[in-house]
């Protein structure tokens, strides 16, 4: 029997020659969803809301409103955004990177102000080092026969949210009578910049165990310039914890949050970590030997993707992270292609889509040759995880836009495409894990992906090669509804187009014979089976 029968529709394998594809594999699988074996149309886009920027480069949904149009943030540059690592943060702070500057942060009231686009206002992240040391201005020397105490003082700045910065330089040493009060003069006012600093904390030198430490004396308003210290050593407070804390560096990128509450980012060839749950304090640095393109986090691991080999940094304490250079020569082609999968990371490399984590290697190596992958211009790629798939936006060097959809769940066909961004490129996207929804920005609008009416799908079969030149005379398309468009090709030429209106068989034209045959299905209705045969009897026997 020579009939062509397809009952299970699969996706694309561009690396394989059309005649060597498996029975249900496709040469074209555009705007299709292939999970059950049937040929099902992908749904279209639903316009959610207009944006202020045209177009935005980054979008982000803030807050927990059930109204989908609420609380959208827009940025004109590639921006990395992190929710607060602080449990039950009463201010609902949000943190984000800024080009050629330190990261910013804001409370909900500042973010959702009266001016669009959101965020309306923000502060610079980090608390600066005071520019001058305090001085001891009034004290009593120890009387003859008593034991004097040698003291020095430092102070720190503190924000309205309790974020404390590094200490000032120490005051000059002074030998004082510990039983008498000491007056300390502290430089007045907050430092220049938008830090929202409201307080200063004063610390005094002391000995804790066998170590010299600074211990807490008092907290005073930022404008206050002096304090009278009459506290005995036994009543001093906690030791100073911020002596190594610094603000995040200028130009920090890739802002992410680890499971231990530490924030992580990078500049150039250096990876930076904050103290756990303290995103204003960044004392930990780890260099690598290549320029960092982007990072991803999963569990207690940071995947560092570079212009050379990838690295993994692992650990609970950001002061003691262990690093591993992975022996896979896959550089990262695009920062915006990096996505986190829960147990690893996926990114675009020159050879294909590459995974690190539970699976490590080029996961598209059986789908694309290097030249085929390069034709999609991996440096342009923006990737998003959605519904067990990776949605890949790309723009070729010839300025053609498209979408690749790669299944990573194992539920259905591995690779399909979509043309929903052909006319106008998607500038960015946002995946909301709370509802498993992917939003894409197109022009001056945010649109919900795969949620509208059925798209017009196109699915083209493999090239079927028969043993001798022949002519197929009948065909049948079984579908959930009609019409469906059927096209028949032989020898690379379109031989027949049929608008199919029922599951009845229909005649195919005669007058030619060939050994190479293909068919194509187009439409918006689900298709479960296609049969092409030499006769009605052969078709019935299938």
PyMOL commands that set and color helices and strands:
alter all, ss='L'
color gray80, all
select helices_A, chain A and resi 18-20+108-111+233-235+335-337+370-374+378-380+536-541
alter helices_A, ss='H'
color red, helices_A
select strands_A, chain A and resi 4-6+26-30+32-33+40-41+46-50+58-61+72-75+81-83+94-96+104-106+123-124+135-138+149-151+153-159+174-176+182-185+197-208+211-221+226-229+253-257+263-267+270-273+284-287+292-298+301-306+311-314+322-325+339-340+344-349+352-357+361-362+382-386+389-395+401-407+415-418+426-432+437-442+445-448+457-461+464-470+474-479+484-490+493-500+506-507+514-523+527-533
alter strands_A, ss='S'
color yellow, strands_A
deselect
rebuild
show_as cartoon
